[in-house]
Amino acid sequence: MSSATGSTTGKVICAGLGPGDPELMSVKSWRAIQGAGHVAYFRKEGRKGQARTLVDGLLPEGVTEHAMEYPVTTEIHFSDPEYNRILSEFYDRWADTLAEIAQTENVVVLCEGDPFLYGSYMHLYTRLQGRAAQEIIPGITGMSGCWTASGQPITWGDDVVTVAMATLSEDELVQRATETDALVVMKIGRNLPKLRRALERAGKLQDAWLVERGTMPSQTVQKLTELTGDVPYFSIVLVHGQGRRP
């Protein structure tokens, strides 16, 4: 997958790293990383970053690293126009940097999961159209890693699966949960109490499972009703489908 670029000799390669277990990274992503002269990755300020952690020991000697630190996380609500303005400037700036590198060299951007499924790289992808050649390497999604960790198929037969964000309103979460067979809810964190209420109203709380850090050494899988305490933002809640089967 690429975009028109004129006379550039390099390209931006976005490597999907999979759900968290480095062994679930594709051979194609591994090869791109092994041959990288430049590697870029997103992270919160002061953190190493999950994507960078996943490639520990894999980067070639002499690689130049570019840490793309988010200017905001939860300090400003995403509905605030200031949130979009700050993030837009951030993505504009890094698109300029990556396009400049790709004039003469390849740069590999690391992305957890699959780049085109809620990945931050999408915001760079659209900005780089026509400015740099791009290659997107898909990855196993985080949600796939989580439902595999649960030990139960997420769908059977004609089941419909819905992917929703816990950042939605409680009423919309109720509607989505009610109208689907199988449910995946992402971005939990501080939205957990609202999600619990929504699942209870939809009659699906008793069937909900929470997976934290799916496929990683610290992975946990438990019934949502048995959970005590807070959960990380990147936890996933699952309601498995129970549809047609032979």
C-alpha positions in Angstrom: 0.0 0.0 0.0 1.6 3.3 -1.1 1.0 6.8 -2.2 2.5 8.9 -5.0 5.8 10.6 -4.1 7.6 12.1 -7.0 11.4 11.5 -6.9 11.9 10.3 -3.3 14.1 7.3 -2.8 12.9 6.3 0.7 9.5 5.4 2.2 7.6 5.3 5.5 6.9 1.8 6.6 4.3 1.3 9.4 5.0 -2.0 11.0 2.1 -3.6 12.9 3.6 -5.3 15.9 0.6 -7.4 17.0 -1.2 -7.6 20.4 1.8 -7.6 22.7 3.6 -10.9 22.6 6.7 -10.2 20.4 6.4 -13.7 19.0 3.1 -12.8 17.5 4.8 -10.1 15.3 4.8 -11.0 11.6 8.0 -12.0 9.8 7.4 -9.0 7.5 7.4 -6.5 10.4 10.4 -8.2 11.9 12.4 -7.9 8.7 11.4 -4.3 8.3 12.7 -3.6 11.8 15.9 -5.5 11.3 16.7 -3.4 8.3 15.7 -0.1 9.7 18.0 3.0 9.7 15.3 5.1 11.4 12.6 3.9 13.8 9.8 6.1 15.1 7.2 5.3 17.7 4.5 6.9 19.8 4.7 7.2 23.6 3.5 9.3 26.5 5.9 11.8 27.9 8.3 10.2 30.3 7.4 6.6 29.2 9.3 4.2 27.1 6.2 3.4 25.1 4.6 0.0 24.5 5.6 -0.2 20.8 9.3 0.5 21.7 9.2 -2.1 24.5 8.0 -4.7 22.1 11.1 -4.4 19.9 13.7 -4.5 22.7 16.7 -6.5 21.4 15.5 -6.4 17.8 16.7 -3.0 16.6 19.9 -3.0 14.5 23.0 -1.3 15.8 23.2 2.4 14.9 19.5 2.9 14.3 18.3 6.4 14.8 15.2 6.5 17.1 12.5 9.1 16.9 10.2 9.2 20.0 6.9 10.8 19.1 5.6 12.0 22.4 1.9 12.8 22.7 1.3 16.4 23.8 -1.9 15.5 25.6 -3.4 12.3 27.0 -6.2 12.7 29.5 -5.6 16.3 30.7 -8.0 17.7 28.1 -11.2 15.9 27.2 -11.3 14.8 23.5 -14.5 16.8 23.0 -12.6 20.1 23.7 -11.6 21.9 20.5 -8.2 22.6 22.1 -7.6 18.8 22.2 -8.0 18.5 18.5 -6.0 21.6 17.8 -3.0 20.4 19.9 -3.1 16.8 18.4 -3.5 18.1 14.9 -0.3 20.2 15.3 1.5 17.2 16.7 0.6 15.0 13.8 1.4 17.8 11.3 4.8 18.2 12.8 5.7 14.5 12.7 4.3 14.0 9.2 6.7 16.8 8.1 9.6 15.0 9.9 8.8 11.6 8.4 8.3 13.0 4.9 11.7 14.7 5.1 13.5 11.5 6.2 11.7 9.5 3.5 13.1 11.8 0.8 16.3 9.8 1.0 15.9 6.9 3.5 13.3 4.4 4.9 11.8 5.1 8.3 9.9 2.4 10.2 7.0 3.5 12.4 6.1 1.0 15.1 2.5 0.4 15.8 0.9 -1.9 18.4 -1.8 -4.2 17.0 -2.9 -3.4 13.5 -2.1 0.1 12.2 -5.5 0.6 10.5 -7.6 -0.5 13.5 -7.8 2.6 15.8 -4.0 3.1 15.4 -2.4 6.5 15.8 -0.5 6.0 12.5 -3.7 6.6 10.6 -3.4 10.3 11.4 0.0 10.4 9.8 -1.0 8.2 6.9 -3.6 10.7 5.7 -1.1 13.6 6.1 1.6 11.8 4.1 -0.6 11.1 1.1 1.2 12.4 -2.0 4.3 13.4 0.1 6.0 10.1 0.8 5.7 6.5 -0.3 4.1 4.4 2.4 3.9 0.7 3.2 1.5 -0.6 5.8 2.3 -4.0 7.4 -0.8 -5.4 9.1 -0.7 -7.0 12.5 -2.7 -9.2 14.7 -5.1 -7.0 16.6 -5.2 -6.5 20.3 -8.8 -7.6 20.5 -7.9 -10.9 18.7 -5.2 -11.5 21.2 -7.7 -10.9 24.0 -10.5 -13.1 22.8 -7.9 -15.9 22.2 -6.7 -15.4 25.8 -10.2 -15.8 27.1 -10.3 -19.4 25.8 -13.6 -18.9 24.0 -14.5 -18.2 20.4 -15.9 -14.6 20.1 -18.3 -15.6 17.3 -20.2 -18.6 16.1 -22.2 -19.1 12.8 -24.0 -15.9 12.0 -23.1 -13.9 15.1 -22.6 -10.2 14.6 -19.7 -8.7 16.5 -19.7 -5.1 17.5 -16.6 -3.1 18.5 -17.4 -0.1 20.7 -15.4 2.4 22.8 -16.2 2.8 26.5 -15.8 6.5 25.9 -19.3 6.5 24.3 -22.3 7.6 26.3 -24.0 5.1 28.6 -27.1 5.1 26.5 -25.2 4.4 23.3 -23.3 1.6 25.0 -26.6 0.1 26.1 -27.9 0.3 22.5 -24.8 -1.2 21.0 -24.7 -4.0 23.6 -28.4 -4.8 23.2 -28.3 -5.0 19.4 -25.3 -7.3 18.9 -24.5 -10.9 19.5 -20.9 -10.5 20.4 -19.3 -7.4 21.9 -15.8 -6.0 22.2 -15.3 -2.8 24.3 -12.0 -1.0 24.2 -10.6 2.1 26.0 -11.9 1.1 29.5 -9.9 2.9 32.2 -12.0 5.5 34.1 -15.0 4.6 31.9 -15.4 1.2 33.8 -18.3 2.3 36.1 -20.3 3.6 33.1 -19.6 0.5 31.1 -20.8 -1.7 34.0 -24.0 0.1 34.3 -24.6 -0.1 30.5 -23.9 -3.8 30.4 -26.3 -4.4 33.3 -29.0 -2.4 31.6 -28.5 -4.5 28.4 -28.7 -7.7 30.4 -25.1 -8.7 29.5 -23.0 -7.9 32.6 -23.0 -11.5 33.8 -21.6 -12.7 30.5 -18.8 -10.1 30.3 -15.1 -10.8 30.6 -12.2 -8.4 31.2 -8.8 -9.1 29.6 -5.9 -6.9 30.7 -2.6 -6.9 28.8 -3.7 -9.7 26.5 -0.9 -12.0 25.3 1.7 -10.3 27.6 3.4 -12.0 30.6 1.2 -9.9 33.0 -2.0 -10.9 31.2 -5.1 -11.4 33.4 -8.5 -12.8 32.4 -11.5 -12.5 34.7 -15.3 -12.2 34.9 -16.2 -8.5 34.9 -18.5 -9.1 37.9 -15.5 -10.4 39.9 -13.3 -7.4 39.2 -12.2 -5.1 42.1 -10.2 -2.0 41.7 -9.2 0.1 38.6 -8.2 -1.2 35.2 -5.8 0.1 32.6 -7.1 2.2 29.8 -6.1 -0.5 27.2 -8.0 -3.3 28.8 -10.7 -5.0 26.7 -14.1 -6.2 27.8 -15.6 -9.2 25.9 -19.1 -10.6 25.6 -18.9 -13.8 23.5 -21.5 -14.7 20.9 -23.4 -17.9 21.3 -24.7 -18.4 17.8 -25.4 -21.2 15.3 -23.2 -24.2 15.4 -23.5 -27.8 14.0 
